[in-house]
Amino acid sequence: MNAMNRRNALSWMGGMLALPSFSTYASTKVLRIIVAAQAGGTPDIVARLLAERLAPVLGRPVIVENKPGAGGGIGIQTLLNAPADGDTLIVGASNILTEIPHVLKTRFNPLTDLRPIALLAQSNMVLVASPSLPKDFKAMTTYLQKSPGAYSYASYSTGTSSHYAGLLFAKRLGIEMQHIPFLGSPPALVEIMAGRVSIMFDGIYTSKPLIDSGKLNAYAVTSEKRSLQLPNIPTMGELGLPEINFSNWIGVIGSSKISEEVLAKLHESIIACTSDKGYQDAIVKGGFDLVKTVSMGNIKAITTKEHHDNGDIVKKFNININS
């Protein structure tokens, strides 16, 4: 048994001890959870928290596979190429349905080919920079404005809220900056800490440990209210930039071809996991916000609205792959 299989097996066994076993799903095959991002990123962390608890609920092993690239497109195509039987799912941020498809060409329709099944957590972003930049927000922006084109901003993928927020920030403050997309947060943050890229709007989960250790400066969060994880950091609205207001839900997504019966059973099983206090404590400790239980119909309505709202932003600011 290789290291990955041992890790997955231990994850399943650990989950067996955490929750009472009751099967709500007839399949006995291994459930694959595809993460359309690199290991260690926000969706990956949440996916593994879910997998630990979902295995005993379903009564079968659950494994997590990372399929980063193409703004989530590689992971989504992996899902769509698999049988639509509910044995292959994706855990991802809402941006793979509501943001990225407006900028990157995809071979799928995010609103008709995919079906959100359940919400797992809410992820907010924080504006961070290398400690070599001024710690004061106004001083930092003045610093960047003095040398047009000399600085850059990172994102964890083209067409994501990380990209949108960085572009809106630069346009709003009249700063000429180059966009540098990465395959997820971890490699982008390495470049930020090294000072080779200036700033980034990143998920609080991945940035908070680096903020706490002094390896990143933090300036503002992109939510309407201050984050419980970073209570001393103001919102972008408090700093006069209310339009930079982005957050993503993280959830389980399946093929729209999965039967309604299987979708309903999966939804029920996932909600059993997210209602577990151990799961909720881990989510909050990890820097995420909890989400209320939402029906599949309401998730679809929320997703459709977010998709259209982000389409309006893309058109208004002429955001494209080269922005």
Secondary structure, DSSP 8 states (H G I E B T S, - for coil): --HHHHHHHHHHHHHHHHS---------S-EEEEESS-TTSHHHHHHHHHHHHHHHHHTS-EEEEE---GGGHHHHHHHHHS-SSSSEEEEEETHHHHTGGGTS--SS-TTTTEEEEEEEEEEEEEEEE-TTS-SSHHHHHHHHHTSTTSEEEEESSTTSHHHHHHHHHHHHHT--EEEEE-SSHHHHHHHHHHTSS-EEEEEHHHHHHHHHTTSSEEEEESSSS--SSSTTS-BTTTTT-TT---EEEEEEEEETTS-HHHHHHHHHHHHHHHTSHHHHHHHHHTT-B------HHHHHHHHHHHHHHHHHHHHHHT--TT-
